[in-house]
Amino acid sequence: MLAKLLRSGAIYTAANVLAAGVPFVLLPVLTRALSPVEYGKVVSFFMLVSVSAALAGLSLHGAVGVRWLDTSRGNPRSFTGTAIVIVIASTAFAACLSALVGPAAGIELSPGVCALAAVLAGTSALQGMRFAVWQSMDQAVPAASLQVGAAVLNVCLSLSAVFLLAWGGMGRIVGAVAAGIVFAAFGVSSLVRNACATQPTRADASSLLRFGLPLMPHALAGALLASLDRFAVSAHMGAGSLGVYGAASQLGLVISVLADAATKAFTPQMYRLLTRDTTRSRLCMVGITYLSVPAWLLVAIVLWAGFLLFGDVLLGERYRDATHLAIWFLLGGAFGGAYLNVAGLFFFTSKTEWISVATLSACAVAGALAPFAVSRHGLLGGAAAYCASQAALLAAAWILSMRVKPMPWGRPLLAIRVLSRRRGIA
């Protein structure tokens, strides 16, 4: 089991690195091709994508993954087919809402472009369903290939639109949306063709909405949690400063990519440990969570040292300040990596309303702190506020998880000792 876990982890890590290479491949190109003001508009678009994801998709790819891992809860094929229909409908509604709300909220994009942000969010959810089914079947290679293929097409279309068509920042937006639509269509057709998605049912729709609707506050709060600092920077300092700030946040995403890969590799084993529900399995979960905190913090410091050495080569002189800001985003990503382990407890039990409480609590911290910190300390204040909000999210999720799924958190040394034995995770 350990060898299989390590193999899957290596595959998902490689795929995540390549998929996440989209912003990092494009970052040195776009920061040289676009002014900070124009790049700031691209950042604004992807901020709106993250907010739109709260409604476009309803996080149903998570429910699909759980159903395929635990088929005793019902037929996963009709469940997947029903989820596809709901995602498409919710995306259409989110696109209309985004076109109305985006410009009214002060985002410097046209209503049509704001609607495209919701479309891109919906395509990510559809791709996530195809990924979740393959992941649940322990088919790491096709799942990883889906990620990599979408990333490669994203880069190719974005660069073509920016340079060959001379569309500037809009080219980056169009390239991302077009790639998302292509691979969402592939994912849906593949599920239908392989009979992994069959006729929708009313019972499955009720179950999916029971899963997804309570997650809306969590998803929206999570998007705002990741964006409130950027909104504060945009409001107080303008699109040019947002461009520099957005470049720093892209550097910080490195650790989030690594954490996401580790979580994808570990999720099937985590659910098996939780299903087993023995003292040993619970101790293993606790040990992994405790060890993840210092491990991710160390990774953050090492990555920042690398950025300090090569930041000018990566970003160019106009974005030099972004390198120094990156440490706060890296530390925030480290707290986020540890949070993902705790969040799995909420998804496993389907008590997703509690994770919404955790996210809303952290969002309240960010909402109160970010505007004040930016007004007093500029970009540095915004970055520090982001880091603090991620730490608050980890703390809130950990406290609330005790209600959802009691675990032996008070026995860290025993948990680590059990985890260190191979039979403890086999």
KACOR-V901854 format. One record per residue. RES is the residue in one letter. D_CENTER is the distance of its C-alpha to the mean C-alpha in Angstrom with 2 decimals. Layout:
[[RES & D_CENTER] [RES & D_CENTER]]
This chain:
[[M & 26.91] [L & 25.92] [A & 26.62] [K & 24.58] [L & 21.58] [L & 22.00] [R & 22.45] [S & 19.28] [G & 17.42] [A & 19.12] [I & 18.30] [Y & 14.55] [T & 14.59] [A & 16.74] [A & 14.70] [N & 11.44] [V & 13.74] [L & 15.36] [A & 12.44] [A & 10.95] [G & 14.60] [V & 14.42] [P & 13.82] [F & 16.01] [V & 18.67] [L & 18.82] [L & 18.65] [P & 22.26] [V & 23.47] [L & 22.18] [T & 23.18] [R & 26.63] [A & 26.89] [L & 25.63] [S & 26.94] [P & 24.72] [V & 25.44] [E & 24.37] [Y & 21.23] [G & 20.54] [K & 20.69] [V & 18.05] [V & 15.78] [S & 16.89] [F & 15.97] [F & 12.30] [M & 12.39] [L & 13.94] [V & 11.49] [S & 8.74] [V & 11.75] [S & 13.09] [A & 10.27] [A & 11.82] [L & 14.89] [A & 14.29] [G & 13.50] [L & 13.66] [S & 10.89] [L & 13.88] [H & 12.47] [G & 12.02] [A & 15.67] [V & 16.83] [G & 15.71] [V & 17.55] [R & 20.57] [W & 21.02] [L & 21.02] [D & 23.47] [T & 25.80] [S & 28.27] [R & 26.43] [G & 27.44] [N & 27.43] [P & 23.97] [R & 25.27] [S & 26.27] [F & 23.19] [T & 21.04] [G & 23.47] [T & 23.30] [A & 19.50] [I & 19.78] [V & 22.39] [I & 20.54] [V & 17.41] [I & 19.85] [A & 21.80] [S & 19.02] [T & 17.75] [A & 21.34] [F & 21.75] [A & 18.62] [A & 19.94] [C & 23.28] [L & 21.97] [S & 19.85] [A & 23.01] [L & 24.96] [V & 22.80] [G & 21.20] [P & 24.58] [A & 25.92] [A & 23.24] [G & 24.47] [I & 21.91] [E & 24.13] [L & 23.30] [S & 25.47] [P & 24.85] [G & 24.42] [V & 21.67] [C & 19.92] [A & 20.26] [L & 18.71] [A & 15.44] [A & 15.38] [V & 16.55] [L & 13.75] [A & 11.23] [G & 13.63] [T & 13.99] [S & 10.37] [A & 11.14] [L & 14.45] [Q & 13.32] [G & 11.08] [M & 14.44] [R & 16.37] [F & 14.05] [A & 14.23] [V & 18.00] [W & 18.56] [Q & 16.56] [S & 18.65] [M & 21.71] [D & 20.97] [Q & 21.05] [A & 18.76] [V & 20.48] [P & 20.06] [A & 16.41] [A & 15.85] [S & 18.25] [L & 16.29] [Q & 13.34] [V & 16.02] [G & 18.15] [A & 15.68] [A & 14.92] [V & 18.68] [L & 19.61] [N & 17.18] [V & 18.92] [C & 22.33] [L & 22.21] [S & 20.83] [L & 23.51] [S & 26.14] [A & 25.53] [V & 25.47] [F & 28.54] [L & 30.56] [L & 30.29] [A & 30.12] [W & 27.61] [G & 26.04] [G & 22.76] [M & 23.06] [G & 23.15] [R & 19.64] [I & 18.49] [V & 20.74] [G & 19.77] [A & 16.06] [V & 17.15] [A & 19.89] [A & 17.91] [G & 15.42] [I & 18.54] [V & 20.29] [F & 17.80] [A & 17.09] [A & 20.89] [F & 21.20] [G & 18.85] [V & 20.78] [S & 24.13] [S & 23.44] [L & 22.71] [V & 25.85] [R & 27.95] [N & 27.28] [A & 27.99] [C & 24.58] [A & 24.43] [T & 27.72] [Q & 29.38] [P & 27.40] [T & 29.04] [R & 29.40] [A & 28.80] [D & 25.43] [A & 24.52] [S & 25.53] [S & 23.49] [L & 20.30] [L & 20.89] [R & 21.62] [F & 18.17] [G & 16.26] [L & 18.38] [P & 18.11] [L & 14.31] [M & 14.75] [P & 15.62] [H & 12.69] [A & 10.20] [L & 12.48] [A & 12.96] [G & 9.36] [A & 9.28] [L & 12.69] [L & 11.95] [A & 9.88] [S & 12.61] [L & 15.85] [D & 16.90] [R & 16.59] [F & 18.55] [A & 21.06] [V & 21.51] [S & 22.05] [A & 24.49] [H & 26.43] [M & 26.43] [G & 25.83] [A & 23.90] [G & 25.38] [S & 24.02] [L & 20.59] [G & 20.72] [V & 21.47] [Y & 18.90] [G & 16.16] [A & 17.42] [A & 17.16] [S & 13.52] [Q & 12.96] [L & 14.99] [G & 13.02] [L & 9.83] [V & 12.01] [I & 11.68] [S & 7.91] [V & 8.49] [L & 11.38] [A & 9.98] [D & 7.51] [A & 10.78] [A & 12.88] [T & 11.17] [K & 11.49] [A & 15.02] [F & 15.92] [T & 14.76] [P & 17.95] [Q & 20.15] [M & 18.74] [Y & 19.58] [R & 22.93] [L & 23.67] [L & 23.00] [T & 25.10] [R & 27.85] [D & 27.93] [T & 30.45] [T & 31.03] [R & 30.15] [S & 26.81] [R & 25.82] [L & 26.98] [C & 24.88] [M & 21.68] [V & 22.90] [G & 23.86] [I & 20.56] [T & 18.77] [Y & 21.51] [L & 21.63] [S & 17.94] [V & 18.45] [P & 21.21] [A & 19.80] [W & 16.56] [L & 18.79] [L & 21.13] [V & 18.59] [A & 17.64] [I & 21.36] [V & 22.12] [L & 19.52] [W & 20.88] [A & 24.36] [G & 23.55] [F & 22.22] [L & 25.40] [L & 27.50] [F & 25.99] [G & 24.35] [D & 27.22] [V & 27.16] [L & 23.48] [L & 23.45] [G & 27.10] [E & 29.29] [R & 28.07] [Y & 24.70] [R & 26.20] [D & 25.20] [A & 21.49] [T & 22.15] [H & 23.54] [L & 20.79] [A & 18.11] [I & 19.15] [W & 17.79] [F & 14.23] [L & 14.69] [L & 16.10] [G & 13.36] [G & 10.88] [A & 13.59] [F & 13.71] [G & 10.00] [G & 10.74] [A & 13.70] [Y & 12.12] [L & 10.13] [N & 13.69] [V & 15.10] [A & 12.63] [G & 13.81] [L & 17.19] [F & 16.38] [F & 14.97] [F & 17.96] [T & 20.43] [S & 18.98] [K & 19.68] [T & 16.49] [E & 18.54] [W & 18.67] [I & 15.00] [S & 15.36] [V & 18.22] [A & 16.35] [T & 13.66] [L & 16.59] [S & 18.58] [A & 16.22] [C & 15.86] [A & 19.66] [V & 19.88] [A & 17.82] [G & 19.86] [A & 23.05] [L & 22.42] [A & 20.74] [P & 23.62] [F & 26.23] [A & 24.78] [V & 24.40] [S & 27.88] [R & 29.40] [H & 27.68] [G & 26.02] [L & 22.98] [L & 23.41] [G & 23.35] [G & 20.11] [A & 18.36] [A & 20.05] [A & 19.05] [Y & 15.32] [C & 16.03] [A & 18.16] [S & 15.72] [Q & 13.23] [A & 16.41] [A & 17.43] [L & 14.33] [L & 15.10] [A & 18.73] [A & 18.45] [A & 16.45] [W & 18.99] [I & 21.91] [L & 20.99] [S & 20.25] [M & 23.96] [R & 24.85] [V & 22.61] [K & 23.33] [P & 25.99] [M & 25.56] [P & 27.97] [W & 26.15] [G & 29.61] [R & 30.48] [P & 28.20] [L & 30.97] [L & 31.86] [A & 28.26] [I & 27.92] [R & 31.38] [V & 30.59] [L & 27.37] [S & 29.43] [R & 31.68] [R & 30.67] [R & 31.85] [G & 29.49] [I & 26.44] [A & 28.37]]
